[in-house]
């Protein structure tokens, strides 16, 4: 692109904030906190709107942890070089699991799996690797000639390439 003299251009045309820089700044603070936080996702729009999603190995992400990570990023980026908008938040229970450490966090817990073929199933997550999940679900069967129904646990493994999304089932007890 050729910039014409005398024309004004949006600031982001001159300098777009680098995702690796934001990741490094977030990871520095996460390491300092030592609370089991990890980055789920970082997105930076062409207009330098930065979104950082965090999760935690045990429990939920606190507001103080989000603020701490946000401040480290904000104080180490130069607004003179590029203006930006910054949002640091928890990955949220309502969003699909996207990071391998999230899958590990929810082993033994109920999740809803939506497969690429449209099938949906509520299961208990048993194992997770980078490319597959193992889960268990319960079926009720009535054996032939019997008046009683029996419950049976079924274990299956699915390639993540066959899974559209996995979401945590929120339970209130």
Residue pairs with C-beta under 8 A, 6 or more apart in sequence:
1 13
3 9
3 13
10 47
11 48
11 82
11 83
12 46
12 47
12 48
12 82
12 83
14 82
15 81
15 82
16 44
16 46
16 48
16 82
17 44
17 48
17 50
17 77
17 82
17 84
19 42
19 44
21 77
22 42
22 44
22 50
22 52
22 73
22 77
23 39
23 42
25 72
25 73
25 76
25 77
26 39
26 42
26 52
26 54
26 69
26 72
26 73
26 88
27 39
28 72
29 68
29 69
29 71
29 72
29 73
30 37
30 38
30 39
30 54
30 69
33 65
33 68
33 69
35 56
35 65
36 56
36 57
36 58
37 54
37 55
37 56
37 61
37 65
37 69
38 54
38 55
38 56
38 57
38 99
38 101
39 52
39 53
39 54
39 99
40 53
40 54
40 55
40 91
40 98
40 99
40 102
41 51
41 52
41 53
41 91
41 98
41 99
42 50
42 51
42 52
42 53
43 50
43 51
44 50
44 51
47 85
48 82
48 83
48 84
48 85
49 84
49 85
49 87
50 73
50 84
50 85
50 86
50 87
51 87
51 89
52 69
52 70
52 73
52 86
52 87
52 88
52 89
53 89
53 90
53 91
53 92
54 61
54 65
54 66
54 69
54 88
54 89
54 90
54 91
55 61
55 90
55 91
55 99
55 101
55 102
55 105
56 65
56 105
57 101
57 104
57 105
58 105
60 90
61 89
61 90
61 91
66 88
66 89
66 90
67 88
69 88
70 86
70 88
73 86
73 88
74 86
77 84
91 98
91 99
91 102
93 168
93 170
94 167
95 167
96 165
96 166
96 167
97 103
97 106
97 111
97 165
97 166
97 167
97 168
100 128
100 129
100 130
103 125
103 128
103 133
103 166
104 128
106 125
106 168
107 125
107 126
107 127
107 128
108 124
108 125
108 126
109 124
109 125
109 168
109 169
110 122
110 123
110 124
110 125
110 168
110 169
110 171
111 122
111 123
111 124
111 125
111 135
111 166
111 167
111 168
111 169
112 120
112 121
112 122
112 123
112 166
112 167
112 168
112 169
113 120
113 121
113 122
113 123
113 133
113 135
113 158
113 163
113 165
113 166
114 120
114 163
114 164
114 165
114 166
114 167
115 121
115 158
115 162
115 163
115 164
116 162
116 163
116 164
117 162
121 137
122 137
122 169
123 135
123 136
123 137
124 135
124 136
124 137
125 133
125 134
125 135
125 166
126 134
126 135
126 136
126 155
127 133
127 134
128 134
130 160
131 159
131 160
131 161
132 157
132 158
132 159
132 160
133 157
133 158
133 160
133 163
133 166
134 155
134 156
134 157
135 155
135 156
135 157
135 158
136 153
136 154
136 155
136 156
137 153
137 154
137 156
138 151
138 152
138 153
138 154
139 151
139 152
139 154
140 149
140 150
140 151
140 152
141 149
141 150
141 152
142 148
142 149
142 150
143 150
